[in-house]
Amino acid sequence: MASLRPAVTSNHAPLIRCTRRLLSYRYPRPSACFLKPIGNGSSARRLSSASAFDVEPILSPVQRPIVAETPAVTSAPLNDDHHAVVSTFDLFSIGVGPSSSHTVGPMRAAKIFLEDLRKAGVLERVKIMKVHLYGSLALTGEGHGTPNAILMGLEGEAPEKVDAHSIPTRCRTIAETSTLTLNGTHPIDFHPTRDLIFHPAASLPQHPNGMRFLAMDESAELVACNEYFSIGGGFVVNERTRVAHGENVYYMSYDPSAVEEGRKNQDLAVTTAALPFRNGQQLLEVCHREGMSIAQVVWENERRWRSAEEIRRKTKQIWEVMDKSIENGCLADKNDVLPGGLKVQRRAPGLYQKLQRGIYGQRGGGVGRAESTSTPVPAQRSKGVSQYHKDGVDVLRRRNRKRMVLPALDFLSAYAIAVNEENAAGGRVVTAPTNGAAGVIPAVLKYYLEFFSDASDSSAHESDITEFLFTAAAIGMLYKRGASISAAEMGCQGEVGVACSMAAAGFAAVMGASVEMVENAAEIAMEHNLGLTCDPVKGLVQIPCIERNALGAVKAVTAAQLALNGDGTHRVSLDNVIETMRQTGVDMQSKYKETSQGGLAVNVPIC
């Protein structure tokens, strides 16, 4: 259970002093602040429910005992004692858009906090809630749906089960009535504009996506507080958890007591994971030693945690949600405008309708040719006689516009765009491995099933889906351990780049590649996503995110094709490129890491 720090009455442990100044929020330095336990009894200072609370600086960072016990969240290389294995069904989780780190993570953090309050027996005492958002969550949270996600989490909702279409209406009701039903059990007074406090100029030292929750009683005395960090892909850690390894980093249950030790403790997982591996090289060695494919290795590890029937059921569920998000995006009203104020119109429905009508040449001939139209390219010269007309210039004649006849790749792009338009609209998607990159893997898998699979029955169809997803999951595990899948740490190379690498590996696997070819496909895909920035316009997961997923899907297929045309030998290893990605992310300026302070976000006019 995530650690709670309860404020003490006469019959409780040491009181946490959390002194705040009325309406005057200024963090001197986030790293120099912490909640200091003092005395017992009535020495608690009263906290005003109308204030934006300040933590009083008490010790320097070097002197802080909590920090000494708890290393800061970091994307530094991890201890080789801890392997990369996590559950496929924690890496691929069902949630709502538009962001895994800014929507799914905060919703889960709020629910986890309430679950800990309930277990501590203090939930009923809570009458006042304050939530502080820091760093990237404060800078782009509005566009990413963070406030609504936290409200739903505080009402006891989980991202995998909440009715996505009801969220806007419920949040408007909370704002209009100033009433929130805490954990779905009892109403409290809550003003979103007052009780959700954004700190764009401050960042907690552990991670850019930091949150601080404070629960108080009716007298505004502190009941409990905790800090949480959304580290990408919907994973949440609390203030005492190390990202290097340990509890809360590798599973998504709200009740840690119900999670197998091997899934929540990497120290123990060496003995509980059937076939542990730390990096790509070790994964290949395991495959060769056991005579297994990458997907079979992942399956064997899953079998330590659940039955074969449950694995098959959950795999089917993941694919059904992915497929449904493609369907919903393709069949939406083509005149729909995505929320957020950028006035971005859905494109997937129109693309899909054109493909269904065959206007891209499906009825006319083979794939990959160029079809000429009667529409000439508009003239660039004036109608007068140019002084630059010289002998022989007619060889550079004006040309009719041509249209590439690549229906399969057009479907691939339409599928990816469909998923991310659903995500941008707050619909249900699968984090794969994040929401911002949710379109790449479903699009490539759908592309394979529609155009390449020779499955003649449901069993073969299931085998293709499992092979693809489990292979992709193994690659995602390597990135999660060796670098990060958080755009706030790595830029978009950690989201679309990782998804592209995972999809390339999955596609290569179902196309019959050797394990070396699969690893090569994953490496090629990431090698040509290195340095990709995260610069969402207006903080919305729309521009450039939606199109970027389409390009990521196409690049994944191209990377797999390059690998399939080789023999598996290559100069740059996947481990090389993962470490390069990590270093690139560390060196990347923060304005290019999901803050909307650089790149397209500051150069595209918003009007």
N, C-alpha and C positions, 0 to 999 in steps of 0.2 A: 504494500500500500504506500502511495506517495506520502512523504512526511508532512505532517501538519504541525503547526506551531500554535497551540491553543493559548489564548490569553487566560491567565489564572485568576480564578476567584479564590475564596478562602480554602477550598478543598481541591485545588489543582496544583500542578507542578509549576516551575518558575514562569513568571509572567513575561510576555514579550512586549518590550516597549516599542511602540510604533508611533512616535510623535509626529504630528503633521501641523502645518501652518495653514490657517484658513485662507482659501482662495489665492495661495501664493506658491505655485509649484515651481521649484528650482532644484534640480539635482546637481549638487556641486560636482560630483563625479560618480556615475553609477557604481564603479568598481570600489568606491570608498564607503559605500553604504551597506548596512545590513541591519536586520532586526535583532536587537540585543536583548537577551533574557535578563531580567532583573527581579529582585525581591518577590514577595508574595502579598496576597491580600489586596487592599484597596489602593495600592500605589499606582494603579493604572491611570494614565491620563485619558480623559474623555476625547473621543474623536467626533468631530462635527460631521453629520451626514451630508451637509451641503458643501463640504470642502473638497478641493482637489488635494489629496494627501501627499505630504513630503516625508520621506524617510530621513531621519536625522543622521548625519555622518558621525560615527562613533569611533571607528578604528581605521587605520590606514590599511590598504589591501594586504600588506605584508603581515600585519598583526591579526588579520581576521582568521579565527580558528576554523570557521566553516569552510572558507576557501582553502585553507591548508588541508582539510580533510577531503575536499571535493574539488578535483581539478576542473578548470573551466572547460566548457564545451569547445572542442577544437576539431579542425579537420586535419590535424597532423597525422603522420603515419602511425599506425596502431601497433600495439605490442603483438609480436608474432605468436604469443601464447594463446591468442584468441582467434578463432577461425571466422569465416565469412557466412556460415550457414544460418539462414533465417527461414521461416516458413514462407512458401510461395503465396499462401493466403494472407500473410501479413504484408508482403510486398505488393500484391495485387489486392486491393481492398475496395469495396463498394462505397461510394460516397456521393456527394453533391458538388456541383460547380459553384464558383468558377476556379477555386484554387485548393490544392491539397494542403499547402503550408499555411494559407491565409483563411481558408474556410473550414476544411475538414479538421485540421489540427486544432484551431481555437475552439471549435465545437466540442471536440473530444476532451480538450483540456478543461473546459468548464464542467463537463459531465464528470470527469475524473475527480475534480475538486469537490463537487457535491457528493460523489460516492464516498470520498474519504470523510467528509463531514458527517454523513449518515452513519458510517461505521464507527466514528468517534462518539456518536450519540449526541451531537450538538446541532444537527441540522435544524431542528425545530426552534432553536434559540435565534436563528439568523433572521433578522428583519431588514438589514441594510446590506447591500452588495456594492462594491466598487471594483472596477476592472481597469487596470492601466496597461496600455499598449505601447511598445517601444520599437525603435528602429524601423525595419521594413514594414512591420505590421502597422505602425503609425503612419508611415509615409504612403503606402499603397493599400491600406486596409479597406478604405471606403470603396475603392474600385474593385477590390477582391471579395467583397461581401463579408468582411470580418465582423463588423458590428452585428449583423443579422445572425451570423453563425454563433457568436457568443450568447446572444439572447436565446437562441434555440437550445444551446447546451445548458444554459442556466435553467431552462424549463424542463430539462431532463431528456432532451432528444439526442439521438445518436445519428451521425451522418449516414450510416448504412440503412437506417430505418425511417428517418423523417420523411414526411410527405413534402417533396421539394416544391411542389406547386403551391403549397399552403404557406410557405415561409414569408413571402412579402406581406400577405394579408395579416398574418399573426404579428409580425414585427410592427406594422402600422398600428395595430390595436394596442400593443404595448406602449408605443409612443403616445398615442392619443389618450389612453386611460392612465398612464403613468403607473401601471400595475403589471407585475411579472409573477407568474405562478412558479415559485421556486421548486425545482425538481418535480413539477407537476403535482405538488402536495399542498402548498399553502402560499397565498398571495403576499407579496411584499411591495412596498412603494419603490418604484424604479423609474428614473428619468434617463433615458438613453443619452441625451445631450449633456447631462450632468454627471452621470455615473459611469459612463465609458469615457475614459480620459486618454487622449492621444499625446504622445511625447515624441514628435518627429526628430527633435534635436538630441535625443538621448537614446542610448542603447545599453542594455544590460551586458555585462562582460562575457557571459557564457555563449550567447548566440544572438544574431541580428533579429530573430523572430521571438522576442521575449514578451511575456505577459505576467502581470502580478494581480492575484485575486485577493481581496480582503472581504471577510465576512464579519458583520457586527450585529450586536443585539439591539433591542429597541432603545437602549440608553446610549447607543453609539459607542459601546465598549467593544474592543476587538475580541472576537471569538476565535478566529483562525485566519491565517494567510499563507500563501505559497506562491512560488514563481514557477512558470512552465515555459518550455521552449519548443516551438514547432519546427522540427529539423528537416522537414521535407517528406513528401509521400504520405502525409497524414500521421507520421510518427510523432509522438510527444514525449519529452523527458521533463522531469521536474528538477528543482534547484539542486538537489543532492545527487543527481544521477550523472554519471560520466558517459559521454558519447562514445568514448573509446570502447567500452563494453559494459554490459550490466543491464539491470532491470529497466523496463519501459522503453528501451531502445529498439528491441527486436520483436515486439509483439503488440497487438492492438486490443487486448482485452481491457475492459473497465474494472475487472476484478482480478488482481494479480494472484489471489489464492486459487483461482480456477485454472491457472496457466501452468503447464508442465515446466519443471525447473530447467530443462534443457532449452526451452524457448526463451526464457527470461534471464538466464545466467550463462554467459559464454564460458566462464570457468568450468561449469559442470557440463556444458554442451559438448566438450571434447569426448566425453564418455557417452552422452546420450544421442549425439548425432551419429548415424550409422557410418557415414563416409564424409568426415569433415575435410574441408580444404580452406586454405587461407588466401590463395591468389590463383591466377589463371594457370600458372605452371603446375601447381599442385592439383588443380582440377583435371588437367590433362593426364597427369600421372595416375590419378585415381581411376580415370576412364580406362587407361591402358592396363593397369594392374588388375582391374576387375572385369575387363572385357565388356564395358558398358558404354552406352551413349551418355551424353551430358544429362539428358532428360531422365534417364534411368537412375543416375546418381541422385538427382533431386527427388525422384519418387521414393527411393530407398530411405532417404532422410525423412521425408514426410511420413513414412510408415512407422517411424518411431513415435510419432505424435498422434496419429489417427488411423483408422481402419482404411482398407482399400476402398470400401463402399463410400466412406465419407470423403475421401480424396476425389473420387469420381464425381460425387454429387457437387462438391464445392467447385471443382473445375468447370463442370457444366454450368453452374450458376454464374461464375465469373464470365464465361463466354456469352451466356445469354444476355447479361447486362451490357457487355460490349456491343453485341450484335443489335440489341434494342436501341442503344444510343445512336448507332449508324442509321437504323430505320427511322427513328424519330427525327433525326436531323435531315435525312433525305426527303421525308414526307411532310415536313413542316410547310407552312405557308411561305412561299417565296417572297412575299411582300413584308414579312415580319422584319422588324428592326430590333436589333439586340439592345438590351437595357444598358444604361450607363451614360448616355448623352453624346456618344460619338456618332450616333446615327448610322451605325454599320448595319447594312441590310444582309440578311441571310443569302448565301450564294449556293449552298449545297442543293437546295430543292431545284433551282433552275438548272444547275449542272446535271443533276440526276435525270430530270425530265428530258433534257436534250439527248443524253445518252440513251434513254429508253426509246426515244423516237428514231435513233440511229442517224442523227444528222452529222455525226462525226465520221461517217463513212463505213459503219459496220456492215451495211448491206452491199457496199460497192466493191470490196476487195480485201486484200490482205492487210495485216497489221503492220504498221511501220512505214507506210508510204506517205508521200506528200501530195495532197490534192489541190489543184489549182482552182481558183475561183475567178469570176469575171470582174471582181472588184479591183481596180488598179490602186496602187499605192498613191496617195495624194501627192501632187507635184510639189516639190520644194522650191522650184525656181519661179521667177516671174514670167508672165506671158511674153515679155519682150525678148529680143535677141540678146543673149548674154555675150559679153565681150570675151568670155572664157571658152566659148565653143571652138575647139580646135580639131584638127584632123584626127580621126580615130576615136573620138570621145563617145561615139555611138555604141561602142562595145559595152559601155556601162549604161545599158538601156534601162528604161523604167520597167518594173516587173509587176505582174499581178500578185496580189496577196495569196499566200499559200496557207493551208491549214494542215497541221500534222494529223495523220490518221493513226492514233495510238489509243484505241478505245479502252484497252486494259489499264494503261497508266492513268487515263482520265477517270476511270472508276476509282482507282487507288486514291487519287487526289480528292475526289468527291467524298469518299468514305472518311478520310481524315478530317476534311473541313466540316463534314456533318457532325462528327463527334465533338469537335471543339466549339462549334456553334451551339450545340446542346449544352456543353459545359459553360460557355459564356452566358447562356440564358439561365443558369442555375439548375440545370437538369441533372438527372442521375447518370453518373459515369463511373468507370473503374479507374482508380489511380494506377497509372501504368508507365512509369512508376510514380508519376505525379499527375495532377489534374491538368496543369498547363501543357503537358505532353501526352494527354490521354488519347489523342487521335492516332498516333503513329502505329502502335502495336495492333489495335483492332483493325486498322485499315490494311496493314500488310497481311495479317492473318486472313481477313475476309478476301483480299485479293488472291491469296493462294488457294483458298477453298473454292472460289468461283472460277478461277482460270487455270489452275494447275493440278488440283487434287484429283486423283483417280479413285477416290474412295467410292466403293459400290454399295456400301451399306452403312448403317448408323455406327457400327462398331469401328469400322475403318475411319469414319468421319471423326469419331471421338478420339481415336489414336492420333490423328493429325493434330487436332486441337491441343491435346495433352503434350505431345512432343514439342510443338511450337512454344506453348506457354511455359513449360518447365525449363526448356532450354533458355528462353529469354529471361526467366527468373534467375537462373544461375548467374548469368552475366550481370543482372541488376544487383545481386548480392555482392559481387566483386566491387562494383562501384560504390555501393553503400558502405562497405568496409574500407576500401582503399582511398576513397575521396569523399563524396557527398552527393546526394540527389536533391539538394536544396539550392534553388537559384539565388537565395540570399547569401549563400556562401560561394557558389561556383559560377554564377551567371547562368544563362540558358544552356550552356554546355552540360550543366548538371541535370537538366530536365529533358529538352528535346534531344540534346546530344546523347544522353544515356538511353533514352527511349529508342533512338535510331540504332544505336549499337545493339540493344537487346533485340529489336525487331530483325536486324540483319542476321543475327545469330539464329533466331528462331526460323527465319525463312530458309537460311542455308541448311538447317537441320532437316526440315521436312522435304527439302529438295534432294536429300540423300548425301549431304556432305559428310566428310570425315570430321572427327572432333578437331583436328588441326585446321581444317577449312572453316569450321564454325568459329573458332577462336580468331582466325584471320578476318572473317567477315565482320565480327564485332570490333576488331581493332581498326579496320579500314573506315568503318562508319564513324567512330569517334575521332580518329585522326583528322578527319576533315570537318569536324565540328569544334575543334579546339579554339578557344577564345570567343565563342559565341556569347554575346552579351544578353542580358535580360533588361530590356528598356521599354516596358509596356506604356503606351500612350495613355495618359490620364489614369494610370494605375489599373487599367482594365485588361483582362485577359482576352484581348481581341486583336489589337494591332501592336506588333506583328505576329502574335502568337498563333492565330488560326491558320494563316498561310504557312507559317513556319512548320506546323505539323504536317501539312501536305508535302512540303519540300523534304522534311525529315523522313517521311514514308518512302518517297521516291529514292532518296539517297540510300535508305536501308536496302532496298531491292538492288540498286546498282552495286553497293558494296558486296552484297551476297553473290551477285553475278560475277564480280571480279574474283572473289575467292573461289567460286565454283569452277572458274576457268583455269585455276592454278592447281598445284598438287599439294597445297597445305604448307609449303615452306615459304617463309617470309622473313624480312630483316627486322621489322619492328614488332615486338610482342604486345599483347593486350596489357600485360602488367606495365610495360614501358609507357603506354599511352594513358593508362589510368593515373599513374604517378605524374605524368606531364600535365594532365587535366587538373590534378589537385594543385600542383604548383602554379599553374596558370590562374586558377581561381583565387589562390592566396594573393597573387600579385595584382589581380584585377582591381581597379578602383571601385569603391563602394557605389559610386553613381551608376555603374553598369550592372549592379547586382540587385535587381528588384526594388529599386528605390524610386524609379521614375525621375531621376535627377540628371540623366544624361542620355545620349544617343537619340533615337527617334522621339523619345518622350519629351525632349525639349526643342526639337526641330520641326515637329509636325504641328501646324496650327490647330488649336481646339476652338471651334466656333460652331 
